[in-house]
Amino acid sequence: MANPKSGPWSLEDVRRAMGSTKPKSPFDDPEREAAARLSAGAAELLQTSKGVVRILDAVRYQVGLGPSQIARLEAARTAIAKMEGRP
């Protein structure tokens, strides 16, 4: 099984960690399967989100963003910090 420092976990790794005896098959419980998919994609989602925030920062200072767009940008920063274990 992968660990967070060795790279992203595959869906099979996550299912195995969640106790599946058949990690190549989806869980019967849709919520459990959704949790497994979210966990497997978390590292990629985090990196992608960081990239989007960098782009939006550039746009913010070059062209400007409206108040609701700035609020969404700040919400994204907060979510990223939470995933990284920062306050």
ZIVEN-V303958 format. One record per run of one state. SS is the DSSP state (H for helix, E for strand, - for the rest). FROM is the first residue (numbers start at 0). TO is the last residue. If there is no record, write none. Layout:
ss;from;to
SS;FROM;TO
SS;FROM;TO
This chain:
ss;from;to
-;0;9
H;10;16
-;17;28
H;29;61
-;62;65
H;66;82
-;83;86
